[in-house]
Amino acid sequence: MRLSDISHAAFKGVTVNAMRSLLTMLGIIIGVGSVVLMSSVGESMEGVILGQISSLGPKSMVIFPGKQEGGAQGVMAGFDSLTFEDLRELEQLKSIDKLAPVIFITGRTSYGREEGTPQVFGVDDNFFKNQNISAREGRLLEKDDSDGGKAIAVLGSDTADKFFGSINPIGKRIKVGNNHYTVVGVAKALGSQFFQNADERVYVPFSVARTVTGQKYLNYITMVATDSFDLAFDDVRSLLRRRHGIDTSLNDEKKDDFVVRSSAQANEILGSVSLGLTLFITTIAAISLLVGGIGIMNIMLVSVTERTQEIGLRKALGAKGRDVLLQFLFEAILLTMIGGVIGQILGIGLAFVIALIVKNFLAKYVFAISLNAVVVSFFMAVATGIAFGISPARKAAALHPIEALRYE
Amino acid sequence: MTKSLPVLIELQDLCKSYMNDDVVTPVLYDINLQIAKGEFVAIMGPSGSGKSTLMHILGFLDGYTSGRYLFQGQFTNTFDDNELARIRATRVSFVFQAFNLLARTTVLENVMLPLLYHPSIPVSERVSLSEKAVKTVGLQDRSSYLTSQLSGGQKQRVAIARALVTNPDVIFADEPTGNLDSASGVAVMQALQKLNDEGHTIILVTHERTTAEHAKRIIHIRDGRIVSDSTDFKRVIAGETKNLK
């Protein structure tokens, strides 16, 4: 029997009872569909997270005050641990460059009757360089601005749009807390960074923020490694540990009262999250395909019993055991192939719908398909068809023609 | 027996027993038989006499316990499953009492079925050969019908078309009129008779006298033994009546 005849017979066997075939495929459809859907969502989320991280350059790092663990309590435990003295000593390190300390100013921001609560950052010119921020209108803060202590401000694009709409904000005066600042520029849109809207900000000179708040500590510091990131990272940590009197013998990060974050670290975390997600999806796929495979084997065994007379007839007409085996095996494979394709279409379709919905909340969420998941899940489905179809097919092939013909 | 024609089938002391849980049940005893090419033979006998078993052995659907079976002069005891399947695909064919047509499949597709397993008939000839076979049994206007749309007689004629599509050396018919009314039964037997007139060897298994009347030779079997083998129909029927008494 030719392969085309076997596949035609298998196709006929599957389509002749379409509803049952569809129900048989259900396990495979759900299995493949969920794998494709979850991989797609995972890929889209990875894109979002990478977008958040990539705003920092590969050699950038940020030092936050507080403990590595312990959530808000950990941060609060050491929120004043980064001092101006730390900054001065860090400036002496040759392995780092472009140190940019940040101080937050709290209080309402207003322009005329418009009021809001954007984040107000006291920064110097390095901050814009480290974060790759450029001006949309006017200019950014420059070195002289901080040195001179000018009461000026640069607005994030969303802040500018909210307070001024179509009016040109340059030269206008806004109020932050009890102080007035003249707007000198608007930053280009950045999107979100670490899941915070980086465009809903106001930047004022660092020296002004220090004076206004009277703060003796820094909220965080950004910097860039001059050459080797690892060297810079080690230098910064050693310096701060020495200055803060932290026991370094065990190199225990939990004892640190500061946290160094970098895009490399974030990438590492993302990598482990991706691995976890992959394992999770693989487990789901394996369970679903196992359940689907058992369903297929069950129905195929029923089908062999139901079609015993047909098998006897085919053998009486000259079918070899191999012909019958291949016909039933192809039927099982066909069921899983069709189930796989339906699952993929449903998975991709659902991922697309989810992307449309999530986009309203996460602008950077882009519909993505994991080609690996599509290909691998399809072949896993086919492998399931072979693994679970072989036993019923062998049972069919082994039937004796006369016993099969007489079966009632 | 027609001695002038070449021998197609020859059985020598053939025996068949079934074994179930160490219980041996003999079904056929020392069958000696020759059937020549072109014959129309009816194997008659009451239920349980072993006539169907004999037909299954002759048609390579079942094996035998001892003795010899020569098909076209060739010993068949060494044939493996694949060779047996090949012979069933090319040299013999069957018409069953229950028609055994594929459900939800057209007349033409059913007739074409044996060609899927035929090793030498090209794919390009499948449709034309099937159409020719369907025409031979007078169902050319029903080719595209599903088998469920046919009467019992028509279904059996489809089965006959399926049996002759590969142009086999011998057609085995197992109670071909058993599920039919008398008019349809006559039509089916006339179709088989016509095939025999055209040169096909027909071996018919039946317990009905009216059906056996269409054959040219009648072998009567009882309790696994051939009790008569004759071309004289009246003598056979008389013998059968006597045996039944």
Interface residues (C-beta under 8 A of the other chain):
Chain A: M1 R2 D5 A9 K12 V16 Q309 E310 G312 L313 R314 K315 A316 L317 G318 A319 K320 G321 D323 P401 I402 L405
Chain B: H56 G59 L61 D62 D81 N82 A85 R86 R88 A89 T90 S93 F94 F96 N100 L102 A103 R104 T105 L113 P114 L116 Y117 H118 V123 R162
